Amino acid sequence: MTRQWRPLITRSCLFEHEDPFSRLHISSSQFLEDINERGVCPECHKSRMYFCYTCLTALTSIRDRIPHVKLPVQIAIVKHAGEVDGKSTAAHLPVLAPDHVKIYTFPSIPACDPSDVLLIFPGENAQPLEKLWEMTVQNGHTTGPCVICAKKHVSIPWKTLLFIDSTWKQTKRIYLDAKIKGLPCAVLEGGHSAFWRPQRGKPSGWLATAEAVHLAVTQLLALQGCTGHVDDLLFFFKFFYAKISSRYRQASNAVPDPGMSAHPEK
């Protein structure tokens, strides 16, 4: 019996589902399907498709047609210098929520006040987000109007959520940086990744950066009692997932990977 190569996307636990985003409220991206030619970034003037992953801005032709997402917190993403910009889902986020998301390339890290910044990372001392919320809110909280639904809720006790964008092997140096290691740390529960480029050997709960940001903010809104959503953070993620998964669904048989020789399984 020979081992058959399978495209990475087909290894996702969600691949068998026709639409893993069916419960979300994501704006239609149909107009992107009509774009067949690359455009020019209005800032760096390089050839790009849909948006520039270097300048983190949408192309002029779609800028007014894509969602513009408001968030109840600021999002800071620290990416490893070795992370390829064009492959990272983090680049989707400042395009969709430019007023709330900023990406830093390590060793550049924003100022981090432990009373205002929450690290989202499965570190050794990480607590489930819900538990950390309860512990923090018990120590005192305020209420205020929600930017998502305009109703009055318990205010989110952190101004900024900090994420690390890198492969698991690259995270240690960033995580142990003096500016980060003293921050309160939360781990996300209940997520299942639909990413088409999953890390080998990692469970489905290991999310792509765009998925992690969406899940974290969604869980915070639920803890507040807000009925609104920020599902359009996955606007580009869903679009690319659909394009890539469709390509493989149309193939009746997987094509052997030219870089992998078949051999008997032991």
N, C-alpha and C positions, 0 to 999 in steps of 0.2 A: 504494500500500500504506500503510495507516495503522498507527501504533504502538499496540499494545494494552497497556493498563495491567495490570500484574501485582501482586498483593498482595506485600508485602515478603517474607513467609514463603516464598512460592513461588520466590524467588530464591536461597534457601539451597541449597547443594550437596547437602544431606541431605534435602531435601523429598521427593524421589522415593522414598526409602526408607520403608517402612511404619513402622519403629520404629528410629530412630537410637540408641536406648538399649538395644537388645536384648542387648548384651554386658555390661551393667551389672546390678548387684544392688540395685535400688531398691525399697523397700517399696511395697506396693499403696496407691494413693490412691483406691480405689473408694469409700470412705466419703465422700469429698469430693463425689462426683457426686450424692449424695443431699441435699446442702445446697442449698436453693433460695431461702433468705432470708438477708439480711444480718444480722449480729449486732452487738453493741456491744462495743467495746474495753473490757476491764476496767480500764484505766488512764486513758485520756482520754475514754472514754464516747462516742466518735464511731462512726458507722455504718461497719462494715467487713465484708469478705467473707474468711473464712478466718483472716486475721491482720491486725494493724495495722502498716502500713508506716511509721508515724510513731513509735510506741512500740516497734516491733520485737518484738512479742509475739503469740503465737497467741491466738485467741479461746478462751474458757473451754470451749466445746463440743467443741473438737478438741484441746485442749492435751495431753491424755493419750493421744491416738491417733496423733499424728504422731511421726516418728522423732526421737530425741535423739542427736545425733552427737558422738562424742568425736574429738578431733583431736590429733596428736602435736606440733603447734605452735600458737602463737597467731596469729590473723589480724587485721590492722589494715587497714581500708579507709578511704582518704581520698577523700571524694566532693566534687565541685564543687558549690557552693551552687546553681548553676543546674540541677543534675540533678533531675529530677522523681522524688520518692520512690516514687510509685505505679507508675512505669515501670521502675525499676531492679531488676535481679535481685539486687543486693547485699542488698536487704532480706530476701530469703529466708534468708540464712545465719545471722544472729544468732537467728532464730526456731528454726532447726533445731540450732544449736550455740551456745547462749547463753553457755556457759562459755568459749568459745574465740574468738568473733568479736566485734569491736567496730567500729562505724562512726563516723568523725569527719567533720565538715563543715568544709572548708577555709575560713579559714586555721588552724583547729584541727588540730594534728598531734601525735601522741604523741612522747615522747622517743625518739630513735633512736640507739642505740649501734651503730656500724658493725660491731662484733664480734658482735652478737647479732641484728641486723635485716637481712633480705634483701629488697630491692625487686624485685618482679616487674613488669617493664616493658620494652618494646622500645626502650630508650634507645641512644644512640650507642655507649657502651662496654659494652653488655650482652653477657654470655656465655651460651651455652646452659646450662641448669640442670645437666645432667649434667657438663659440663666444670668448672663452678664448684664442684660437689660434690667432684669428684676433687681439684682444686687445694686446697680447704679441708681435706679429710680427710687429705691427705698431710702437712699441717703439724701433725698431731696430732689424735687423736680419742679419745672415750671410748665405752664400751658401757653399755647399761642396758636394763631391761625396756620393752617396747613397750606403749603404752596401747591399741593396736588388737588385737594378738594375744597379748600377755603374754609373748612370747618375748624372748630377749635379742638385741639388734641393735646395730650401730653407731649411736650417738646422732646425731640431726640436729644439724648444727653451728650452726643458727640457732634462736633462741627465737621469733622473730616473722617472719612474711611480710607485707610491706606491699604493698598494691594501690592503684591509682588508679582511681576510678570516675567516669568522665566521657566525653564525646565526645572524639575526637582533637583537635579545635580547642581544647578547654578544658584539655588536659593540660599544656601548656607551662608555665603559671604555677605549677602544683602541682609538676611535675617539677623545676623550677629553684629551688624553695624551699631555703633554706640547710640546713634539717633533713633534706632528702631527697637533694640532689644528690651528697652525699659517700658515699652508701651503696653497698655492692656491689650489682650489678644483674644479674638473670638474665632471659633471654627463654625462653618456652616454645615447644617444637617439637612437631609432630605432632598439633596440635589442629585440629578442624574444627567450626565453629559451627553449631548448630541454632537459633540465636536468631531469633525471629520479627520482630525489629525491627533488622536489620543496618544498619551504617553504609554509606551509598551509596559505591560505588567501592572498598571495602576488601575484601581477600582473605578467604577462608573461615577462615583461621587467626586472624583477629581475633575473639577470644572475648568473650562477655558475661562480666560479673564473676563470676557464679556458676560458669560453665564454667571460667574461668581458675583460680579457687580450687580447684575440684575437681581439675583437671588437675595443678596444681602439687603438691598434697598427694599425689595418686596417684603422681606421678613420684618424689617423695621416699620414699614407702613402698617403691617398687620398688628404688630405690637402696639402701635399708636391707636389702632382702631380705625384707621383710614380705609375707606372703600375704594380709593383710586388705585391707579397702577402706573408702572413705568415700563410696560412691556415693549414699547418702541425702542428701548435700549438694544433689543435683539433684532431690529429692523434689518440691518445688513447681515447679521448672523443667520437669520432664517433664510434670507435670499440666497446666500452662498450655500447653505446646507441643502436647499431644494435643488439648486443647479448641480451640485456634486453628487448628491444621492440619486437624482434622476439619471445621471450619466451611467451609474452602475446598475440601477434597476433595469435599464433598457438592455443591458447585456445579459444574454441567457446563461453564459458561463464566464467565470472569472478568467482573466488572461494571466498566464504565468508571468511572474516578475522576472525580467531578464537578468536581474542582479541576484536571483536566488536559485540555486540549483536544487532540483527535486531529489529527495533521497528517502529511503525507507524509514518509517517511524519505528522507534524502538519501544 
